[in-house]
Amino acid sequence: MPTVAPTICPECRQTLSGSELSCPACHSLLYAAELEDLSRKAQIAANGGSLVKAKEFWTQALAYLPPETVQYRSVQARIADLTQKIAAAGPAAHGGWRKGIAGGLGPIALLLWKFKVLIFGLAKMSTLLSMFVSFGFYWRIFGWPMAAGLIISIYIHEMGHVIELRKLGIPAGAPMFIPGLGAIIQLRGVNLPPVQDARIGLAGPIYGLGAAIVAYALFVFTGQKIWAAIAQLGAWINLFNLIPIWQLDGGRGFQSQTQWQRIGLVALAAALWAVTKEPMYFLIILGAGYRLFLKRDPSPAPDNAGFAQFSGLLVTLGAVIVLSQQK
C-alpha cells in the first residue's frame, strides 16, 4: 500500500478517513492508478511466459481491492488459475532462458491485447451495418479513400469512450453511426460524478487525436496527400467535439473545471485562435463564454488532470491541423 493514503476521493471529492480502499460515497476505487499499473505489469509478465511474476503482481493488486468487490474475486480467480499453470509448467514457469525474449515480446503482446479491445465493436452487426451506411454517405461527398479514413477516425474516437467506460466498470454498447453526424454510444440510466464523466468525454478526442497523428505520420512516410487530408479532417472533427456545449465531449470535459480553470481554457483557445486562425477555436470560445457567464455551473473543486487533458487536446489538435495544411 502507498505510504500516504488519499484523504479526498479524486472522483467526488468526499472526505476520507485514510483507511478506505473505495469511496463510501461514489464507490470508486481509490487506488485505480496502482491497480492499472499492476494489471499492466501482470499482463506483460503472463504474455512473456513469466507466470510466477504475473502471480506476484496480481497478489499485490489484492491489497488495493475491497474483499467484497467483484474485482477482488476476479483477481483471486486469476491467481488460482496461475497457481495451477505454474504447478503444471514446473521450472519453465519462472521464465528461465526465455527471459530475454519475454522482455521484448511483452510490450508487443500488451499492444495486441489493447488492440483487441479496440476492435471488439466490429463484431457487432448493428455497428457494421450503420458503418457501411455512413461510409456510402461520405463516399458520395468525399470519395472512397477519404470516406474510409473518416469512418475509421470516427470509430476510434467513439471506442475511446467505450474503453474508458469499461475501465470504470460501466457497460457500454458498441458505436452506432449516423450519416452526417458521426456516431453515438448508447448509455442509459447512468449518473456519473463530474470528474468521471469528464474522463469519459475527453477519452474520445484523445483516441481521435491518436488516429489523426497516425494519419499524419503515414503522410510523412509515404508522401501521399490523402493521409494529410484525413489527418486534418480527423483533427478538425475532434476539435469540434471540444466545444463545451450540449452533449459534445467538450461540454462533459468542461463540467469538472472550476471557474478559473475555465477562464484558463478560454485564454488558451483565444491564444491558439490568434496564432493559427482556425475558426473552430472561436466556436470553442463562444461555447465556453456561455458556460462562464450564462449557465454558471463551475465545479467547486479543481480537476487538474482534466484541465491538462483539455489543454493538451486544444494544442495538439490545432498543431495537427496546421501541419496537415502545409502538405
C-alpha positions, 0 to 999 in steps of 0.5 A, a space after each residue: 500500500 502507498 505510504 500516504 493514503 488519499 484523504 479526498 476521493 479524486 472522483 467526488 471529492 468526499 472526505 476520507 478517513 485514510 483507511 478506505 480502499 473505495 469511496 463510501 460515497 461514489 464507490 470508486 476505487 481509490 487506488 485505480 492508478 496502482 491497480 492499472 499499473 499492476 494489471 499492466 505489469 501482470 499482463 506483460 509478465 503472463 504474455 512473456 511466459 513469466 507466470 510466477 511474476 504475473 502471480 506476484 503482481 496480481 497478489 499485490 493488486 489484492 491489497 488495493 481491492 475491497 474483499 467484497 468487490 467483484 474485482 477482488 474475486 476476479 483477481 483471486 480467480 486469476 491467481 488460482 488459475 496461475 497457481 495451477 499453470 505454474 504447478 503444471 509448467 514446473 521450472 519453465 514457469 519462472 521464465 528461465 532462458 526465455 527471459 530475454 525474449 519475454 522482455 521484448 515480446 511483452 510490450 508487443 503482446 500488451 499492444 495486441 491485447 489493447 488492440 483487441 479491445 479496440 476492435 471488439 465493436 466490429 463484431 457487432 452487426 448493428 455497428 457494421 451495418 450503420 458503418 457501411 451506411 455512413 461510409 456510402 454517405 461520405 463516399 458520395 461527398 468525399 470519395 472512397 479513400 477519404 470516406 474510409 479514413 473518416 469512418 475509421 477516425 470516427 470509430 476510434 474516437 467513439 471506442 475511446 469512450 467505450 474503453 474508458 467506460 469499461 475501465 470504470 466498470 460501466 457497460 457500454 454498447 458498441 458505436 452506432 453511426 449516423 450519416 452526417 453526424 458521426 456516431 453515438 454510444 448508447 448509455 442509459 440510466 447512468 449518473 456519473 460524478 463530474 470528474 468521471 464523466 469528464 474522463 469519459 468525454 475527453 477519452 474520445 478526442 484523445 483516441 481521435 487525436 491518436 488516429 489523426 497523428 497516425 494519419 499524419 505520420 503515414 503522410 510523412 512516410 509515404 508522401 501521399 496527400 490523402 493521409 494529410 487530408 484525413 489527418 486534418 479532417 480527423 483533427 478538425 472533427 475532434 476539435 469540434 467535439 471540444 466545444 463545451 456545449 450540449 452533449 459534445 465531449 467538450 461540454 462533459 470535459 468542461 463540467 469538472 473545471 472550476 471557474 478559473 480553470 475555465 477562464 484558463 481554457 478560454 485564454 488558451 483557445 483565444 491564444 491558439 485562435 490568434 496564432 493559427 486562425 482556425 475558426 473552430 477555436 472561436 466556436 470553442 470560445 463562444 461555447 465556453 463564454 456561455 458556460 462562464 457567464 450564462 449557465 454558471 455551473 463551475 465545479 467547486 473543486 479543481 480537476 487538474 488532470 482534466 484541465 491538462 487533458 483539455 489543454 493538451 487536446 486544444 494544442 495538439 489538435 490545432 498543431 495537427 491541423 496546421 501541419 496537415 495544411 502545409 502538405 
